[in-house]
């Protein structure tokens, strides 16, 4: 009985962690007024959509005010995989 409770607890933890990491993945980045944190989060998760609704590659239009936020990630050495075929 004790082993079953432990297994059930572990299963619940795995499900909650999975939901917490994937629950907000439908956030859409506004290219004209991008959120730096959302942009970096999507890049790391592999959910950043490089193509706009017309199928053209588009990058966020960061402004001068975004520089301090972007610099916070300057030493982040996370490897980001970008599909070759875009």
ABEGO torsion letter per residue (X at the ends): XAAAAAAAAAAAAAAAAAAAAAAAAABBBBAABBBAAAAAAAAAAGABBABBAAGBBBBBBBBAAAAAAAAAAAABABBBBBBAAX
